[in-house]
Amino acid sequence: MCLNLIWPDSTSFSDILLEILIIGCQVSEVEILCSVRNYYSLAQSIQLLKRHSRRLLLDTMATLKAPASTPSKKRAAAVNSQPFSTKKRKFMQKNEGAVSPNDRKNVHSGDAKSLKFSERKKSSSEQKPKHMCRVDGAVKNRKAKKELAEARKKKCKPNYDLAKESVRLWEKMRQRNLEHEERSSLASQTLKKMQGKLLEMAVSHVASRVLQSCIKYCKKAEREAVFDELRPQLIALARNTYACHLAQRLFDHASKEQLQQLISSLHGNVVMLLRHPSGSAVVEHAYQLANGAQKQELLSEFYSPEYRLFKGVLQKGKGRIGDVLAGESMSKRAAVLEHMAISLQPILEKGIVDHSIVHRALVEYLSICKKTMLQDVVQQLSGPLLVRMLHTKDGAKIGIVCVRHGSPKERKKIIKGMKGQVMKIAYDDNGHLVLLSILENVDDTKLVNEVIISEISKGLKDLALHKYGHRLLLHLLAPGVGRYFPGDTLKLLSSPVDLPQDCLENAGSQTDSMKNQNGSAIDEDVADDHHKVTEYDERREQEGVTKDDKKPLGGFSKKDPLIRRTQLLVDSGLAKNLTEVCVKYAGELLRSPFGKDIIYEVAMGGTDALMYQATKDVTLLQQAIADLAAVSRDSTAADQAEHVLQQYHSSRTIRRLVLNSQPSRMVPKSFSAQLWKRAIKGRCKMWAQGHSLKVVSAFRECADTNVRLEAESELMKLDLSSKM
């Protein structure tokens, strides 16, 4: 068989050779006509072909350059027209033999040379093609190698045949279109084959997955048999890289009695397993599924060796470490404290801090530790390690403690460790509390602006609409307002952990000692802002605010709260960006149960009127809200959006704005005046129903006297008391 391949000059010769390799097993002779620019690239391609395909033998023969589309006769004429000797032309026209060394030199020295490769093999019709023999030999060779590999695996792995058969059944079991009875039957067959060898199969990479599926789909009696065989080996399973997943499935499918037995099997090994990368996941899984008493049983091994060695020592009703040590001697308290430190230190050093049981143990430790021990924990956790702990409530408490009691250098490590993770932390139900503590206690506002505020500014809309993310913005706009922050959140920010008295002494002078140790590390702006603090104090004293009211929450910051808020909200540009977002998405924020508070505070200027100092766009926001209220009902019905005066959240937000807005030096025209003139005046009867009735009735009590008097004449005609 002869194959002629012709391709343009632009095609890579190596690409054509790869095509030859694909069909080489079906071609006995290959004749290639090509045009190449470089002899060396051709030689390299020939070497590549010979290296990857031993079935294809190519001999080279130099030809003259001819167009790819030229017929054979014209091509021969083109060859004859070249200035070569007659002897060489005849030699080149025969298409036989190999290229001599002199011909190679001539080909290399020419401008653009055409090469033609051919292989001529004379064989009888009865003889089998040589390349077919080689293919059969290769197949036999592959089969032999496969059989040899199988034999070696059987020799190294005693249960190789059993694992192979189990995987075959597992592939059938995993199919989605199987009936429940058929899948259960396959699981039963697999478990029957593995009976007595479950531990050996559990430590296998693939067989462990087979067992997990069998436990999920098998019958109750079979699951109990697996449980009885594997429960005594639970510690060995937990420490294995693959079997630890099977151990977790045992906890998932265990009954109440079996769960208690499994937790009892962990007794005495909890702290040891928490230091293990695989075992810690099993202990955490058990801790999540356990009830209160079982959780305390697992946690008690941190307290003292006697709780680890003996069962039932912990009395019922004494869950916290404070209750356990109540009435104990000082030596007993010191022994417990030392044992907890020894148990927790290796876990922190290895960085296994993702589990909630470790967080709970750390909180208990901090509640009885000394001041030096507290500083050691804060120093060890400061940095990216703390970010991995913020997803639990106890982890958030530890994070707040580190922020409040850490030095400026440690606070800097904590903030830098959050770089790139701020939005994820802000959306977390526990992690956002640590961000609130940073905004409240850290004096290095330049660093906070670079890491936290800059990342927050990129997603203000999503942040304002989020259940937990909007609290960051509210903390800057209206800090500590009970309307926006639940009582437990404010309590947690002020006192996350019941620390010993020696850790709380001189809390107000905490930053002074930090400054003595780190020079001027607190903030270089503190001295420059001293005159601003003095002016602020004088103004607040005139308003009747005492010095105790001006202290930051907890007293762990030296900078004045107003100065800090100004630098975080105004100087960073966050206020301007937030106002622009509120103007652009006013309708969506008003209708949101969380965004409505943001847009209200921005429209009112925030606490201490910081928004008016930052931008003049606050008046534009008030106008945008009034314009939305002035839109007719028909247009909103066409947009499939409920009118802002009739929607639940937006109507109550607009009512608050009407009641509290009044003209001032910064805002000559109040929001209530704009709303009355654009949307309500002359339409009171139309809007005096449903949720919009609250907005209309609010004009009788609005803070703007002129608007209230103007609205009374029209509202008197309506009997609003009977409709409310």
Secondary structure as GFF3:
##gff-version 3
##sequence-region A 1 724
A	DSSP	beta_strand	2	6	.	.	.	ID=ss1
A	DSSP	alpha_helix	13	23	.	.	.	ID=ss2
A	DSSP	three_ten_helix	24	26	.	.	.	ID=ss3
A	DSSP	beta_strand	29	36	.	.	.	ID=ss4
A	DSSP	alpha_helix	39	52	.	.	.	ID=ss5
A	DSSP	beta_strand	59	63	.	.	.	ID=ss6
A	DSSP	alpha_helix	72	80	.	.	.	ID=ss7
A	DSSP	alpha_helix	86	93	.	.	.	ID=ss8
A	DSSP	alpha_helix	101	109	.	.	.	ID=ss9
A	DSSP	beta_strand	113	118	.	.	.	ID=ss10
A	DSSP	alpha_helix	130	156	.	.	.	ID=ss11
A	DSSP	alpha_helix	160	173	.	.	.	ID=ss12
A	DSSP	alpha_helix	180	194	.	.	.	ID=ss13
A	DSSP	alpha_helix	198	202	.	.	.	ID=ss14
A	DSSP	alpha_helix	207	217	.	.	.	ID=ss15
A	DSSP	alpha_helix	220	230	.	.	.	ID=ss16
A	DSSP	three_ten_helix	231	233	.	.	.	ID=ss17
A	DSSP	alpha_helix	234	239	.	.	.	ID=ss18
A	DSSP	alpha_helix	243	252	.	.	.	ID=ss19
A	DSSP	alpha_helix	256	265	.	.	.	ID=ss20
A	DSSP	alpha_helix	270	274	.	.	.	ID=ss21
A	DSSP	alpha_helix	279	289	.	.	.	ID=ss22
A	DSSP	alpha_helix	292	299	.	.	.	ID=ss23
A	DSSP	three_ten_helix	300	302	.	.	.	ID=ss24
A	DSSP	alpha_helix	305	309	.	.	.	ID=ss25
A	DSSP	alpha_helix	321	324	.	.	.	ID=ss26
A	DSSP	alpha_helix	330	350	.	.	.	ID=ss27
A	DSSP	alpha_helix	356	366	.	.	.	ID=ss28
A	DSSP	alpha_helix	371	381	.	.	.	ID=ss29
A	DSSP	alpha_helix	384	387	.	.	.	ID=ss30
A	DSSP	alpha_helix	393	405	.	.	.	ID=ss31
A	DSSP	alpha_helix	408	417	.	.	.	ID=ss32
A	DSSP	alpha_helix	422	426	.	.	.	ID=ss33
A	DSSP	alpha_helix	431	441	.	.	.	ID=ss34
A	DSSP	alpha_helix	445	448	.	.	.	ID=ss35
A	DSSP	pi_helix	449	453	.	.	.	ID=ss36
A	DSSP	alpha_helix	454	456	.	.	.	ID=ss37
A	DSSP	three_ten_helix	457	459	.	.	.	ID=ss38
A	DSSP	alpha_helix	460	465	.	.	.	ID=ss39
A	DSSP	alpha_helix	470	477	.	.	.	ID=ss40
A	DSSP	alpha_helix	487	494	.	.	.	ID=ss41
A	DSSP	alpha_helix	501	504	.	.	.	ID=ss42
A	DSSP	alpha_helix	510	518	.	.	.	ID=ss43
A	DSSP	alpha_helix	525	528	.	.	.	ID=ss44
A	DSSP	alpha_helix	530	542	.	.	.	ID=ss45
A	DSSP	alpha_helix	547	550	.	.	.	ID=ss46
A	DSSP	alpha_helix	561	565	.	.	.	ID=ss47
A	DSSP	pi_helix	566	571	.	.	.	ID=ss48
A	DSSP	alpha_helix	574	584	.	.	.	ID=ss49
A	DSSP	alpha_helix	586	591	.	.	.	ID=ss50
A	DSSP	alpha_helix	595	603	.	.	.	ID=ss51
A	DSSP	three_ten_helix	607	609	.	.	.	ID=ss52
A	DSSP	alpha_helix	610	614	.	.	.	ID=ss53
A	DSSP	alpha_helix	618	630	.	.	.	ID=ss54
A	DSSP	alpha_helix	633	638	.	.	.	ID=ss55
A	DSSP	alpha_helix	648	660	.	.	.	ID=ss56
A	DSSP	alpha_helix	671	675	.	.	.	ID=ss57
A	DSSP	pi_helix	676	680	.	.	.	ID=ss58
A	DSSP	alpha_helix	684	687	.	.	.	ID=ss59
A	DSSP	alpha_helix	692	698	.	.	.	ID=ss60
A	DSSP	alpha_helix	705	715	.	.	.	ID=ss61
A	DSSP	alpha_helix	720	723	.	.	.	ID=ss62
###
